[in-house]
Structure formats: structure tokens, C-alpha cells
Amino acid sequence: MKKFVLTLSLVFSSAISVAQEAVEEIEPIYPMPPVCRELSGSVKLAFQIDEAGEAKNIKVVKAETEIFNRAAIKTLSKYRFKKGTYVVGDTYNKVLDFKPKHKCQRNA
């Protein structure tokens, strides 16, 4: 009688075990029109990282207001990620917060 050994291997998503690390993070640039309205908000983005460590296929997942969407995508496109801290082709998420830094100067 022959004995068979059953080997069970578990495969986990690499996104669980590898956290992307930005080598170069850019602070979001607050769009000029809402400055006088003193709006703030967050934009959650989904993206992939290519072989060069650049964010690609950036899409807005959730936004408190659409006015910051373009600035959020532009900001994340400038990020650079450290090799070995991400898996090419996996999807990652990032939340960017927009808050006015200066009070609006209105002409009196």
C-alpha cells in the first residue's frame, strides 16, 4: 500500500504582505478657485505602481467634493515609490486631504 502526502499551500495577496512606501511624496496643491470659499475635503484614489515606481491608472474612488479630484490625481502622479515595497499590477489606495493654508484676502 502506497502512502500519499497532501501538501496544502496558502497563497495570500501580495498587497497584504507588502505596503507601498513612497520615496517621494508631494503635498497636494490646493486649487486656487476654492481658496476664498475656504473649502476642505478628502479624495480617495485607487492606483497601480509600474516597474519604475510611478503611480499609474489613477482613479477617484471617493471624494467629498469633486473640486479636488483633478488636483489629487495630479499630485499622486508625481509620487515615486520604493522598489520592493509594492507589487507591479496590484491596486493600492491613497487618501489625499485638501485644506486651505491661508485665509482669503478680499479687497475691501
N, C-alpha and C positions, 0 to 999 in steps of 0.2 A: 504494500500500500504506500502510495506516494503522499507526501505532505506538501501543501501549498501554503506559502506565506503571502498574506494580503498586506500590501503596503498602502497606507492612506496618506495622501499628502494634501495639505490645505493650501490654497492659493489665495492670498489676500491682495486687494487692490494696492498698487504701489502708492496711491495717493494717501493711504492711511499711514504708511510707514515713512514716507518721505514728505517733509514740509518744505515748500519752496522758500528760498531765502533770497531776498533782494540784495544785490551788491550795490545797486544804485537806485534809491527811491527818490522820486521827485515829489515835492509838496504840490498838492493841487492848486492850480491858479484860479482864483475866484473870478468868474466872468464879470466884466465891468458893468453891464446894464443893471444887475440886481443889487449893486453896492448901495445905491440910495434907498433901496427898499429894505436893506439890511436883512435879507433872507439868509437862511442857512438850510442845510439838508445833506442827506447821505445818498450815495449811489452805490449799489452792489453790482459788481461786474463779474462775469464769467469769462475765462480766457484760457488759452493754451500757451505753452512755452516752447519755442523752437530750439534747435541744436545750438544756436548762438546765444541762448539765454534771453531772447527778446519775447515779450508778450505779443501774441498773435490771436486772430479770430476773437477779438474783444466784443462782448455783447453786454448790454444792460439787462440785468436780471430784475432789479427792483430799484425804484427811485422815488424819493419823497416828492420831488418836483422835477419835471423834465428839463428845466432850465440849466441844470448842471450836467446833463448827460454828455454833451459834446466835450466839455472840459475834462470830465472824468475819463473818457476814452482817450483823449489826447495825452493826459497825464500818465495813464497806465502804459501807453505805447512807448513811453520814454524809460520805463523801468528796465533794469538789467538784472538777471537772476544768476546766482552762483551755480556753476556746473556741479552735478552730483546731489543737488538738493531738490531736484524735480525730475519728473519723468516726461519725456517728449511725447506729446499727444494726449496726455491726461488733462482734464479740465480742472482749473483752480478758481477760487473766488477771492475777491478783494473788495473791501468796502472803503470808499473814499468819502471823507467828511468835508463839507464846504461851510466855512464860517467867515463872515466879514472881519477883517483885521482892523479896519479904520471906520470911523464914523463918517457919514456922508457930509460933505461941506456944501451946504446950499447957499446960493447967492442971496443976500438979504436985500 
